[in-house]
Amino acid sequence: MPPYVVEEVNQQDHLDSIVDIIWTAMDGVDPSHKIFFPVLGDSVTDRAKAIQLSKLRMWNDHQSDPTSHWIFVRDSVSLEIVGGCQWRIYSKNPFPDGTPQIEALWWPDGEGRRFASEVVRQCYTPRTRWMARPHVGKDGHSVMIEWTADSALLLGMSLMCVLPQVQRRGIGRVLMQWGITEADKLGLESFIEATHGGQGLYAGCGYRTVASVGVKVNLANASQEWKDLAARLLPVGYTAMWRPVLGIWEPGEPGQTWQQRLESAGDVGISVLESCT
C-alpha cells in the first residue's frame, strides 16, 4: 500500500482540514498569510474566529468557482489529512475584461482593507497579463474579489500546505503530480506563484523561474496606520514559475515566450525583478 492517498475535496470538512493545515504551516512563516488571513485582535478567541471565518469563506469560494480543484493527501494508515493544494483549470481566458476591481472584503472597512486591497492588486495584476490563455494554475489563498457589482471570481496566491511534522516526505510532489497529469492530459501550460521555500520542489517537477514580483506601497503622504500596516505586513512577493505544454522546452525558452509577457506587465506598477532568458 502506498504511504499516501490522493483525493479531491467533495465535502466541507475536507477543506476545513486543509485550512487548519494552512494556519499551522503558514501562520508566522509566510508573510502574505496575514494579508489573506488577518486576525483582528490579540486573543486566542480572535484567532479562533479568524480561522472559522476563513473556513467558511474558502468553502463558499470553492463551491462558487467551477475551475477550482482542491486536492488533499491522506496518510494511508492513520487516514489523517496531511497536506493540500488548490489547482484551478481554465479552458478559456479567465480575464476577458482585463484586470478586475479588487477589494479585500475579508478585512473590515477602513485603512486595513484599502492596504490589503492594494497588496492583492499588485500580486494579482500580473496574472491577467501572463495567464490570459488556457492553462492550469496551482493556487492556495482563496479569496473573494469583485469582478462586477454582483459577481465574484477567485483569486489565488499560490501555496501548498503540508503539516510541518511530515514535510520533506514526498507529499508536495504527490500534490504536484495531480496538476501536472491534468495539464498534460488537457494539453495546457501551467503556472505557479512560488514562495522561496517551494521553488526547489517546483523546479524538480519541471517548472522554471520566469519572474519575481515584489509589492511596493507608496508611503509618501501616507497615514500613520498605513505606514504601520506596511511595517507589519510587508514584504510580500512571489516568484512566477512556468511549465510549457507537456513539459517540452523549445530552444530559447522560457525567455522567448516570456519576454513579451514580462514587458506587458511593466505598466501596472509591478516590480519585475528578474527573468530567465
VENLIN-V95208 format. One record per run of one state. SS is the DSSP state (~ for helix, > for strand, _ for the rest). FROM is the first residue (numbers start at 1). TO is the last residue. Records with the same first field share a line. If there is no record, write none. Layout:
SS: FROM-TO / FROM-TO
This chain:
_: 1-3 / 9-11 / 27-32 / 37-43 / 65-67 / 76-80 / 91-110 / 131-134 / 140-140 / 149-150 / 158-159 / 163-163 / 167-170 / 187-188 / 195-195 / 205-207 / 215-223 / 234-236 / 244-244 / 248-254 / 265-270 / 273-277
>: 4-8 / 68-75 / 81-90 / 135-139 / 141-148 / 151-157 / 160-162 / 189-194 / 208-214 / 237-243 / 271-272
~: 12-26 / 33-36 / 44-64 / 111-130 / 164-166 / 171-186 / 196-204 / 224-233 / 245-247 / 255-264
